[in-house]
Amino acid sequence: MSDAHWPRPQWKDSGEQAFLLWFVFGDLDPDFRIDAVAYRTRGTPPGVEVVRYENKALSNWEGYPLAGTLGRVLWDENAHLFERAKRARDCVMLRGAISDPSDLDNLRDLVGTIAALCDSGAIAVVDPQTLSMLAAPQWRQTFFDGDAIEPRDHVLILCDEDEEVAGRMHVHTRGMRKFARPDIGMRNVPPAAANVAGELAARFVHFQAMGGIVADGVALEIDGAPSGMSVHTVGTFDDPAFNNQHLALRWPD
């Protein structure tokens, strides 16, 4: 039996890597130290770097999260918090990739590190994989205080008009690369079925985050899902809609 704090009871090795990325903005303590016990962290996992930058200097980097398309999304979400983050002195980037992990304790370690930053002068935490920015107290409360893994908190589920089928919806996710798993893209969803499709996507999120693998081409046999849907893994990590491969499904006509 696993002694992991955040186990993956359905884990099978996908052969992929879990990609982890956050940016923490604030006026951080100059001699910042982490109490490993208080913040439930074993340190930085191998393959991941935690680097502190001067915010103004980092703003010239192509991947700076408060610029470009992501910056516009974050500004629209919370312009006041965005401006505070942009004025902050420091930016800490947590970034790296690890082989498909048999538990999520490496994620727990980084959650603890970010929580410590939240208590040491951080203003905001940006998760580019879910196009989100939270104020430091809100981030800490959501991800750290309960010491439990809730995959849905780490993944964004979206519902947009399906540009391929007039009058239908596209239910899709972002963030599953944290778990070395593909995201979900469900097309041709009738508007009246959008909530059902969202619940189905959430079930895929949880199953995969807990280590499960959805076989390519498998026909769905899930309570609440319509018959006639099968799953195919498509796309690349460069796909701007997902920044990941995804499980493609089509709602029956």
N, C-alpha and C positions, 0 to 999 in steps of 0.2 A: 504494500500500500504506500502511496506517495506521502511524504511528510511535508510537501509543499504547502505554503500558506494559501497560495492561489493556484490550486491544481487544475489540470485539464483532463478530466476523467475519460474523455473520448479521444484522446490524442493518438494520431497516427502521423508519422513524418511525411510531410508534403514534399520535401526536397527543396522548398523555397526558403526565403529569409523573412523574418519579421523586421519591418522598417519602422523606426521610431524617430519622431521629430517634434520638438516643441521649442518655442522661444519665450523667455521670461524677461519682461521689461520692468525696470525700477531703479531706485537709488539704493543700491545694495550695500550692506555693511562692508567696509573695506577689508576686514579680516574675517570674512565669512567662514564659518565652520559648521559642520552638521553633526548633531548628536545622533549617532546611528541608532541607538536604542529608541529614543523618543520619536524618531521619524521612520522607524521600521525599515531601514535600508541597510544592505550589505555593502553599499558603495556602487560605483559605476560599473555596469556589466562590461565584460570584454566585447570589443567591437563597437562600443558607444563612446562618444566623447562629450564632455561637458566643458564648454569653453566660454569664458567671460570676455565680452567685447565692449569697447566704447560705442554707445548707440549711434552717435553721429558718424563715426567711421564706418560702421557696418551698413549704414543706410545707402552707401554707394555700391553695395554688392548686389549682383543680379538677383539673388534669391532672397533679398530682404523682404520680410512678410508684410511690412506696412507700406509697400509700394505696389504698383502694377495692379493686375486684376484682383488678387487677394486683398490688397490694401483697400481697394474700392469696396469690396464686399464687407470688410471689417468696419470701415467707416460708416457704411449704410446701417450696419447692425447696431453700432454704438459710437457715435461721433465723439462724444465727450471722453469716453474711455480711450478711444483711438488717439485723440490729441494728447492726453496725459501720457500714454505709452510712448508716443513719438518724442515728447519732451524729456523723457527719462534719461538719466545719465548712462545707465548700463543696460546691456542685453546679454543674457546667457542663452546659448544655443545648446540643446541636448539633441544629439543626432548620431544615428548609427544603425547597423543591421546585425542581426544575430540569426544563426541557423534555427529553423522552426523549433521553438522550445517545447519541451514536454510539460512544462508548467509555466505560469505567468508571474513567477517571482521576480524575474528581471524587470517586468513592467512595474511590479510593486516597488522595487528598489527605486526606480525613477520617479514614481509618484511621490515617494517619501522625499526624494531630493527636491522636487518642485515644491512640495509642501513646506520644506525648510526655507526655501527661497521666498515663499509667500509670507513667512513670518519674519523675514530679514530685510524688508524694504521693497519687495516686489509690488508692482502696481497691477500688472496684467499678464496673463498667460495666453499665448497664441498656439493653437493646434492647426497647422496648415492642412492636415489630412482631413479634418472635418470643417474647414473654413470657419473656424470659431475663435473668439476671443472672450475670455472671462476675466472679471476683476479678481484679484488674488484671493480675497476672502471667499468668494463664491466658488472658485476653483478648488480651494482647500476643502470646503464643506462637501462639494460634490464628489471629489475623487479620493480624498484622504481620510476624512473623519470616521467613516464607517468601517474602514479596513475590510472591504469586501469587493470582489470584482463584479461589476455590473457591466457586461459588454455593451449594452445599449448606450451607456454614457459615453463610450469611447468611439461610437460610430454614428454618423449622420444618416438619417433616412429622409429622402426627399421625394416629393410628388410634384411633377411638372406636366405640362401639356406634352403629349407625344408628338414630336415634330415629324414623325414618320407616318402617323395615322391620325387624320383629322377627327376631333371629338373624343379621342382616347387619352389616357394618362400614361406617364412613364414613372414608375416607382423604382428608385435606385438608391444605392448607398455609397458612402465614402468612409474610409478609415479601416477597412479590414486588413490592410497590409500590416497593421500593428500585430496581427495574429498570424501572419504568413498564410493568409487565405484570400481568395478572390472576393471582390465585392459582388453585389447583386444588381441586376438590371432587368426589370420586368416591364415589357411593353404591351401596348394594345389593351390596357386596363380600362374598363368602363368606369366613368366617374362614380357611379353608384357602388362600385366594388373597390374604390380606392382604400378604404379603411381595412378591408379584408386583405388586400394586397400588402398594405403596410404591416399588418400583423404577421403575414407570411414571411415578409422580408426580415422582420425582427426574429422570427424563429430560425431562419437561416443564419442570421448574425450570431445568435446564441449557440447554435449547434457547432458552427465553425470555430467560434472563439473558444469553446470548450474542447477543441482539438479535432472535431469531426471533419471528415472529408466527403464532399459531395461528388460522386462518380460522374464523369462526363457522359452525357447521353441518357442518364437515368430518367425514367418516367416517374413523375411525382405520385406518391400514394400517401397523402397527408390529409388528415381530417381538416375540413374547412377549405381545402384547395380544390379548384375545379379539375375535372378529369381532362386528359388530353394535353397536359403540359409536360415538357421534358426540359432537362437542363443541359446546357452546353457551355463549356469554359472558352471564352473568347477574349480578344483584346491583348494589349501590351501594357507594361508599366508606364509607358509614355502617353497613354490615352488621357487627354486633358479632362475628360468627363469623370474619370475615376482615379487617375494616377495609379492604375492597378489593372490587372486582369479582372474579368467579372463573369459571374454566372448569368448567362442570357436565358431569359424565359419569355414566352409570348402567351398572353392570356387568350384563351380560345375565343373565336368570334361568336 
